[in-house]
Amino acid sequence: MSRVKTILTLPNELLITITAAGQEDRAQTLQPAFKSEWALSHVSRRFRDIIVGTAALWTLIEVDLGLEGSTEILKLYLERSEACSIWATIQYYQRGWGHHAPIPSSQQ
């Protein structure tokens, strides 16, 4: 059996466990890193259905509101995490200023 076929036939529970394990370092360091839930949901239709349908895998959120598309990513994570508790790191970095700036009060 080829490796690709073996990977694509992983049991659902093992796929979820692998994806969650990829999040552990991110949760401990609070630094933006490889997002296992994002990457693995793009491997195949089956992986996508399983990962997108597992709300607990979408509860670790890191977003920089200064980046284009970040609001949409934030909304996506909030929708997919459903009623689960989330852990979020939200920052706003203004390009060209060279520092992190607080979100203006009108956007809070």
DSSP file (Angstrom, degrees, kcal/mol; ACC not computed):
  #  RESIDUE AA STRUCTURE BP1 BP2  ACC     N-H-->O    O-->H-N    N-H-->O    O-->H-N    TCO  KAPPA ALPHA  PHI   PSI    X-CA   Y-CA   Z-CA
    1    1 A M              0   0    0      0, 0.0     2,-0.0     0, 0.0     5,-0.0   0.000 360.0 360.0 360.0 135.5    0.0    0.0    0.0
    2    2 A S     >  -     0   0    0      1,-0.1     4,-2.0     4,-0.0     5,-0.1  -0.312 360.0-116.9 -73.3 158.7    1.4    3.4   -0.9
    3    3 A R  H  > S+     0   0    0      1,-0.2     4,-2.8     2,-0.2     5,-0.2   0.899 113.9  54.1 -61.3 -42.2    2.1    6.1    1.8
    4    4 A V  H  > S+     0   0    0      1,-0.2     4,-2.4     2,-0.2    -1,-0.2   0.933 109.1  47.8 -60.2 -45.4   -0.5    8.5    0.3
    5    5 A K  H  > S+     0   0    0      1,-0.2     4,-0.8     2,-0.2    -1,-0.2   0.897 111.5  51.5 -63.0 -39.1   -3.2    5.8    0.5
    6    6 A T  H >< S+     0   0    0     -4,-2.0     3,-0.7     1,-0.2    -2,-0.2   0.924 111.1  47.0 -63.3 -45.7   -2.1    5.0    4.1
    7    7 A I  H >< S+     0   0    0     -4,-2.8     3,-1.4     1,-0.2    -2,-0.2   0.910 110.5  52.2 -63.1 -43.1   -2.3    8.6    5.2
    8    8 A L  H 3< S+     0   0    0     -4,-2.4    -1,-0.2     1,-0.3    -2,-0.2   0.645 106.9  54.1 -71.3 -13.6   -5.7    9.2    3.5
    9    9 A T  T << S+     0   0    0     -4,-0.8    -1,-0.3    -3,-0.7    -2,-0.2   0.219  74.7 136.3-105.8  15.2   -7.2    6.1    5.3
   10   10 A L    <   -     0   0    0     -3,-1.4    -3,-0.0     1,-0.1     5,-0.0  -0.322  66.4-100.1 -56.6 141.3   -6.3    7.2    8.9
   11   11 A P     >  -     0   0    0      0, 0.0     4,-2.1     0, 0.0     3,-0.4  -0.350  31.1-115.9 -61.0 147.5   -9.2    6.6   11.3
   12   12 A N  H  > S+     0   0    0      1,-0.2     4,-2.3     2,-0.2     5,-0.2   0.885 114.2  53.6 -53.0 -44.8  -11.1    9.8   12.0
   13   13 A E  H  > S+     0   0    0      1,-0.2     4,-2.1     2,-0.2    -1,-0.2   0.874 108.9  48.8 -62.0 -38.4  -10.1    9.8   15.7
   14   14 A L  H  > S+     0   0    0     -3,-0.4     4,-2.6     2,-0.2    -1,-0.2   0.893 109.4  52.1 -69.7 -39.6   -6.4    9.5   14.9
   15   15 A L  H  X S+     0   0    0     -4,-2.1     4,-2.2     2,-0.2    -2,-0.2   0.914 111.2  47.5 -61.1 -43.3   -6.6   12.4   12.4
   16   16 A I  H  X S+     0   0    0     -4,-2.3     4,-2.5     2,-0.2    -2,-0.2   0.907 112.1  50.0 -64.4 -42.3   -8.3   14.6   15.0
   17   17 A T  H  X S+     0   0    0     -4,-2.1     4,-2.3     2,-0.2    -2,-0.2   0.905 110.9  48.9 -63.7 -42.7   -5.6   13.6   17.6
   18   18 A I  H  X S+     0   0    0     -4,-2.6     4,-1.6     2,-0.2    -1,-0.2   0.916 112.2  48.7 -62.9 -43.9   -2.8   14.4   15.2
   19   19 A T  H  < S+     0   0    0     -4,-2.2     4,-0.5     1,-0.2    -2,-0.2   0.921 112.4  47.9 -63.3 -44.3   -4.4   17.8   14.4
   20   20 A A  H >X S+     0   0    0     -4,-2.5     3,-1.3     1,-0.2     4,-0.7   0.881 107.5  56.1 -64.4 -38.5   -4.8   18.6   18.1
   21   21 A A  H >X S+     0   0    0     -4,-2.3     3,-0.8     1,-0.3     4,-0.5   0.850 100.4  59.6 -62.8 -33.5   -1.2   17.6   18.9
   22   22 A G  H 3< S+     0   0    0     -4,-1.6     4,-0.4     1,-0.2    -1,-0.3   0.674 103.6  52.9 -67.5 -16.2   -0.1   20.1   16.3
   23   23 A Q  H <> S+     0   0    0     -3,-1.3     4,-2.2    -4,-0.5    -1,-0.2   0.642  85.7  84.1 -91.6 -17.1   -1.7   22.8   18.3
   24   24 A E  H <X S+     0   0    0     -3,-0.8     4,-1.5    -4,-0.7     5,-0.1   0.889  90.8  46.7 -58.7 -45.3   -0.1   22.0   21.6
   25   25 A D  H  X S+     0   0    0     -4,-0.5     4,-2.1     1,-0.2     5,-0.3   0.892 111.0  53.4 -64.3 -38.8    3.1   24.0   21.0
   26   26 A R  H  > S+     0   0    0     -4,-0.4     4,-2.0     1,-0.2     5,-0.3   0.909 107.7  50.7 -61.3 -42.1    1.1   27.0   19.8
   27   27 A A  H  < S+     0   0    0     -4,-2.2    -1,-0.2     1,-0.2    -2,-0.2   0.839 113.7  45.2 -65.9 -33.2   -1.0   27.1   22.9
   28   28 A Q  H  < S+     0   0    0     -4,-1.5    -1,-0.2    -5,-0.2    -2,-0.2   0.833 120.6  35.9 -81.0 -33.7    2.1   27.0   25.2
   29   29 A T  H  < S-     0   0    0     -4,-2.1    -2,-0.2     2,-0.2    -3,-0.2   0.691  85.6-145.2 -95.3 -20.0    4.2   29.6   23.4
   30   30 A L     <  +     0   0    0     -4,-2.0    -3,-0.1    -5,-0.3    -4,-0.1   0.749  57.4 129.6  57.6  25.5    1.4   32.0   22.3
   31   31 A Q  S    S-     0   0    0     -5,-0.3    -1,-0.2    -6,-0.2    -2,-0.2  -0.884  70.2-101.3-108.6 140.7    3.5   32.7   19.1
   32   32 A P        +     0   0    0      0, 0.0     2,-0.3     0, 0.0     3,-0.0  -0.351  61.7 147.4 -57.0 137.1    2.1   32.5   15.6
   33   33 A A        -     0   0    0      1,-0.0     2,-0.1   -10,-0.0   -10,-0.0  -0.849  50.7 -35.4-154.8-174.3    3.1   29.2   14.1
   34   34 A F        -     0   0    0     -2,-0.3     2,-0.9     1,-0.1    -8,-0.1  -0.356  54.2-141.9 -54.4 128.0    2.1   26.4   11.7
   35   35 A K     >  -     0   0    0      1,-0.2     4,-2.6    -2,-0.1     3,-0.5  -0.822  15.3-171.4-101.3  98.2   -1.7   25.9   12.0
   36   36 A S  H  > S+     0   0    0     -2,-0.9     4,-2.7     1,-0.2     5,-0.3   0.864  84.5  54.8 -59.2 -38.6   -2.3   22.2   11.8
   37   37 A E  H  > S+     0   0    0    -18,-0.2     4,-0.9     1,-0.2    -1,-0.2   0.873 112.2  44.3 -63.8 -35.7   -6.1   22.6   11.5
   38   38 A W  H  4 S+     0   0    0     -3,-0.5     4,-0.3     2,-0.2    -2,-0.2   0.949 117.8  42.1 -72.9 -50.4   -5.7   24.9    8.6
   39   39 A A  H >< S+     0   0    0     -4,-2.6     3,-1.5     1,-0.2    -2,-0.2   0.932 115.8  47.1 -65.2 -47.4   -3.0   22.8    6.7
   40   40 A L  H >< S+     0   0    0     -4,-2.7     3,-1.3     1,-0.3     4,-0.5   0.761 101.3  65.4 -71.1 -23.1   -4.6   19.4    7.3
   41   41 A S  T 3< S+     0   0    0     -4,-0.9    -1,-0.3    -5,-0.3    -2,-0.2   0.587 100.3  54.7 -73.0  -6.9   -8.0   20.6    6.3
   42   42 A H  T <  S+     0   0    0     -3,-1.5    -1,-0.2    -4,-0.3    -2,-0.2   0.308  84.5  85.2-105.4   7.5   -6.6   21.1    2.8
   43   43 A V  S <  S-     0   0    0     -3,-1.3     2,-0.3     1,-0.3    -2,-0.1   0.937 105.4 -23.3 -74.8 -47.4   -5.2   17.6    2.3
   44   44 A S     >  -     0   0    0     -4,-0.5     4,-2.5     1,-0.1    -1,-0.3  -0.962  64.1 -98.8-156.7 168.0   -8.4   16.0    1.0
   45   45 A R  H  > S+     0   0    0     -2,-0.3     4,-2.6     2,-0.2     5,-0.2   0.901 122.8  50.5 -60.5 -41.7  -12.2   16.3    1.1
   46   46 A R  H  > S+     0   0    0      2,-0.2     4,-2.4     1,-0.2     5,-0.2   0.934 110.5  47.9 -63.8 -47.3  -12.4   13.7    3.8
   47   47 A F  H  > S+     0   0    0      1,-0.2     4,-3.0     2,-0.2     5,-0.3   0.927 112.7  50.7 -58.1 -44.4   -9.8   15.5    6.0
   48   48 A R  H  X S+     0   0    0     -4,-2.5     4,-2.8     1,-0.2     5,-0.4   0.936 109.8  48.7 -60.3 -48.1  -11.6   18.8    5.4
   49   49 A D  H  X S+     0   0    0     -4,-2.6     4,-1.4     1,-0.2    -1,-0.2   0.904 116.1  43.5 -59.7 -42.7  -15.0   17.4    6.4
   50   50 A I  H  < S+     0   0    0     -4,-2.4     4,-0.2     2,-0.2    -2,-0.2   0.950 119.1  41.0 -69.3 -49.7  -13.6   15.8    9.6
   51   51 A I  H >< S+     0   0    0     -4,-3.0     3,-1.3     1,-0.2     6,-0.2   0.922 116.6  47.4 -69.1 -45.4  -11.4   18.8   10.7
   52   52 A V  H 3< S+     0   0    0     -4,-2.8    -1,-0.2    -5,-0.3    -2,-0.2   0.857 111.9  52.9 -63.9 -33.4  -13.9   21.5    9.8
   53   53 A G  T 3< S+     0   0    0     -4,-1.4     2,-0.8    -5,-0.4    -1,-0.3   0.432  90.3  83.8 -82.8   1.1  -16.6   19.5   11.6
   54   54 A T    X   -     0   0    0     -3,-1.3     3,-2.0    -4,-0.2     4,-0.2  -0.836  61.5-169.2-107.5  95.1  -14.6   19.2   14.8
   55   55 A A  G >  S+     0   0    0     -2,-0.8     3,-2.1     1,-0.3    -1,-0.2   0.813  79.5  65.9 -55.5 -36.8  -15.3   22.4   16.7
   56   56 A A  G >  S+     0   0    0      1,-0.3     3,-0.8     2,-0.1    -1,-0.3   0.724  92.9  62.8 -62.2 -20.5  -12.6   21.8   19.3
   57   57 A L  G <  S+     0   0    0     -3,-2.0    -1,-0.3    -6,-0.2     3,-0.2   0.531  99.6  54.7 -80.8  -5.0   -9.9   22.1   16.6
   58   58 A W  G <  S+     0   0    0     -3,-2.1    23,-0.3    -4,-0.2    -1,-0.2  -0.006  79.9  92.9-116.2  27.6  -10.9   25.7   15.9
   59   59 A T    <   +     0   0    0     -3,-0.8    28,-3.4     1,-0.1     2,-0.8   0.524  63.9  80.1-101.7  -7.3  -10.6   27.2   19.4
   60   60 A L  E     -a   87   0A   0     -3,-0.2     2,-0.5    26,-0.2    28,-0.2  -0.874  65.3-178.3-103.8 104.2   -6.9   28.4   19.3
   61   61 A I  E     +a   88   0A   0     26,-3.0    28,-2.9    -2,-0.8     2,-0.4  -0.900  17.1 172.8-115.5 126.9   -7.1   31.7   17.5
   62   62 A E  E     +a   89   0A   0     -2,-0.5     2,-0.4    26,-0.2    28,-0.2  -0.995  16.6 163.2-127.6 125.0   -4.2   34.1   16.6
   63   63 A V  E     -a   90   0A   0     26,-2.7    28,-2.6    -2,-0.4     2,-0.6  -1.000  32.3-153.0-145.8 142.8   -5.0   37.0   14.4
   64   64 A D  E >   -a   91   0A   0     -2,-0.4     3,-2.2    26,-0.2    28,-0.2  -0.947  11.6-159.0-112.3 106.7   -3.3   40.3   13.4
   65   65 A L  T 3  S+     0   0    0     26,-3.4    27,-0.2    -2,-0.6     6,-0.2   0.581  86.7  71.1 -66.1  -8.5   -6.1   42.7   12.5
   66   66 A G  T 3  S+     0   0    0     25,-0.3     2,-0.4     2,-0.1    -1,-0.3   0.557  83.9  86.4 -81.3  -8.0   -3.6   44.8   10.6
   67   67 A L  S X  S-     0   0    0     -3,-2.2     3,-1.9     1,-0.1     4,-0.3  -0.751  89.9-105.7 -96.8 140.0   -3.4   42.1    7.9
   68   68 A E  T 3  S+     0   0    0     -2,-0.4    -2,-0.1     1,-0.2    -1,-0.1  -0.370 105.3  17.7 -60.3 134.9   -5.7   41.9    5.0
   69   69 A G  T 3> S+     0   0    0     -4,-0.1     4,-1.9    -2,-0.1    -1,-0.2   0.356  88.3 117.0  86.5  -5.1   -8.3   39.1    5.4
   70   70 A S  H <> S+     0   0    0     -3,-1.9     4,-2.6     1,-0.2     5,-0.2   0.854  71.1  55.6 -67.4 -33.7   -7.7   38.7    9.1
   71   71 A T  H  > S+     0   0    0     -4,-0.3     4,-2.4     2,-0.2    -1,-0.2   0.906 108.4  48.7 -63.8 -40.5  -11.2   39.7   10.0
   72   72 A E  H  > S+     0   0    0      2,-0.2     4,-2.3     1,-0.2    -2,-0.2   0.892 110.7  50.5 -65.8 -39.8  -12.6   37.0    7.8
   73   73 A I  H  X S+     0   0    0     -4,-1.9     4,-2.5     2,-0.2    -2,-0.2   0.924 110.1  50.6 -63.3 -44.1  -10.2   34.4    9.3
   74   74 A L  H  X S+     0   0    0     -4,-2.6     4,-2.4     1,-0.2    -2,-0.2   0.932 111.0  48.1 -58.9 -47.2  -11.3   35.5   12.8
   75   75 A K  H  X S+     0   0    0     -4,-2.4     4,-2.5     1,-0.2    -1,-0.2   0.899 110.2  52.9 -60.5 -41.3  -15.0   35.1   11.8
   76   76 A L  H  X S+     0   0    0     -4,-2.3     4,-2.7     2,-0.2    -2,-0.2   0.932 110.4  46.2 -60.4 -48.2  -14.2   31.6   10.3
   77   77 A Y  H  X S+     0   0    0     -4,-2.5     4,-2.1     1,-0.2    -1,-0.2   0.909 112.6  50.7 -61.9 -42.4  -12.5   30.4   13.5
   78   78 A L  H  < S+     0   0    0     -4,-2.4     4,-0.4    -5,-0.2    -2,-0.2   0.897 112.9  46.2 -64.4 -40.0  -15.4   31.8   15.7
   79   79 A E  H >< S+     0   0    0     -4,-2.5     3,-1.0    -5,-0.2    -2,-0.2   0.936 115.0  45.8 -65.3 -46.7  -18.0   30.0   13.5
   80   80 A R  H 3< S+     0   0    0     -4,-2.7    -2,-0.2     1,-0.2   -22,-0.2   0.777 105.5  59.7 -71.4 -26.4  -16.1   26.7   13.4
   81   81 A S  T >< S+     0   0    0     -4,-2.1     3,-2.4   -23,-0.3    -1,-0.2   0.612  83.8 180.0 -77.2  -9.9  -15.4   26.7   17.1
   82   82 A E  T <   -     0   0    0     -3,-1.0    -1,-0.2    -4,-0.4    -2,-0.1  -0.184  65.0 -15.3  48.8-124.6  -19.2   26.8   17.7
   83   83 A A  T 3  S+     0   0    0     -3,-0.1    -1,-0.3     2,-0.0     3,-0.1   0.362 105.7 117.9 -92.7   5.5  -20.0   26.8   21.5
   84   84 A C  S <  S-     0   0    0     -3,-2.4     2,-0.1     1,-0.1    -3,-0.1  -0.364  74.5-102.6 -71.0 151.3  -16.5   25.7   22.6
   85   85 A S        -     0   0    0     -2,-0.1     2,-0.3     1,-0.0    -1,-0.1  -0.475  42.9-146.9 -67.3 144.9  -14.3   28.0   24.8
   86   86 A I        -     0   0    0     -2,-0.1     2,-0.5    -3,-0.1   -26,-0.2  -0.786  15.9-148.2-116.1 160.4  -11.7   29.7   22.8
   87   87 A W  E     -a   60   0A   0    -28,-3.4   -26,-3.0    -2,-0.3     2,-0.4  -0.981  31.0-175.6-122.6 113.0   -8.1   30.9   23.4
   88   88 A A  E     -a   61   0A   0     -2,-0.5     2,-0.5   -28,-0.2   -26,-0.2  -0.923  25.7-170.8-123.3 137.5   -7.5   34.0   21.3
   89   89 A T  E     +a   62   0A   0    -28,-2.9   -26,-2.7    -2,-0.4     2,-0.5  -0.973  20.2 179.1-118.0 112.0   -4.5   36.3   20.7
   90   90 A I  E     +a   63   0A   0     -2,-0.5     2,-0.3   -28,-0.2   -26,-0.2  -0.960   4.6 166.6-119.6 126.5   -5.6   39.3   18.8
   91   91 A Q  E     -a   64   0A   0    -28,-2.6   -26,-3.4    -2,-0.5     2,-0.4  -0.890  27.3-145.0-132.6 165.5   -3.2   42.1   17.8
   92   92 A Y        -     0   0    0      9,-0.4     9,-1.8    -2,-0.3     2,-0.6  -0.935  17.5-176.1-133.8 108.9   -3.2   45.0   15.5
   93   93 A Y  B     -B  100   0B   0     -2,-0.4     2,-0.6     7,-0.2     7,-0.2  -0.925  15.7-147.4-110.7 116.5    0.1   45.8   13.8
   94   94 A Q    >>  -     0   0    0      5,-0.7     3,-1.6    -2,-0.6     4,-0.6  -0.732  23.3-120.7 -85.8 121.7    0.2   49.0   11.7
   95   95 A R  T 34 S+     0   0    0     -2,-0.6    -1,-0.1     1,-0.2   -28,-0.0  -0.338  94.4  18.6 -59.9 135.5    2.5   48.6    8.7
   96   96 A G  T 34 S+     0   0    0      1,-0.0    -1,-0.2    -2,-0.0    -2,-0.0   0.253 103.0  87.9  89.2 -13.2    5.3   51.2    8.7
   97   97 A W  T <4 S-     0   0    0     -3,-1.6    -2,-0.2     2,-0.2     3,-0.1   0.743  80.8-143.4 -89.6 -24.7    5.0   52.1   12.3
   98   98 A G     <  +     0   0    0     -4,-0.6     2,-0.3     1,-0.2    -3,-0.1   0.668  68.5  72.7  72.9  16.3    7.3   49.4   13.6
   99   99 A H  S    S-     0   0    0     -5,-0.4    -5,-0.7     2,-0.0     2,-0.5  -0.975  87.8 -95.2-151.9 165.1    5.4   48.8   16.7
  100  100 A H  B     -B   93   0B   0     -2,-0.3    -7,-0.2    -7,-0.2    -9,-0.0  -0.719  40.4-159.5 -83.6 131.3    2.2   47.2   17.9
  101  101 A A        -     0   0    0     -9,-1.8    -9,-0.4    -2,-0.5    -4,-0.0  -0.881  19.7-110.6-112.5 144.2   -0.6   49.7   18.3
  102  102 A P        -     0   0    0      0, 0.0   -11,-0.1     0, 0.0     3,-0.1  -0.320  40.7 -97.7 -67.5 154.8   -3.7   49.2   20.4
  103  103 A I        -     0   0    0      1,-0.1     5,-0.1     2,-0.1   -11,-0.0  -0.593  47.6-105.4 -71.0 128.8   -7.0   48.8   18.7
  104  104 A P    >   -     0   0    0      0, 0.0     3,-2.5     0, 0.0     4,-0.4  -0.248  28.8-115.4 -55.1 144.6   -8.8   52.2   18.6
  105  105 A S  G >  S+     0   0    0      1,-0.3     3,-1.0     2,-0.2    -2,-0.1   0.764 113.1  65.0 -57.7 -27.9  -11.6   52.4   21.1
  106  106 A S  G 3  S+     0   0    0      1,-0.2    -1,-0.3     2,-0.1    -3,-0.0   0.683 104.9  46.4 -69.5 -15.6  -14.2   52.7   18.3
  107  107 A Q  G <         0   0    0     -3,-2.5    -1,-0.2     1,-0.2    -2,-0.2   0.425 360.0 360.0-104.1  -0.9  -13.3   49.2   17.1
  108  108 A Q    <         0   0    0     -3,-1.0    -1,-0.2    -4,-0.4    -2,-0.1   0.474 360.0 360.0 -81.6 360.0  -13.3   47.4   20.5
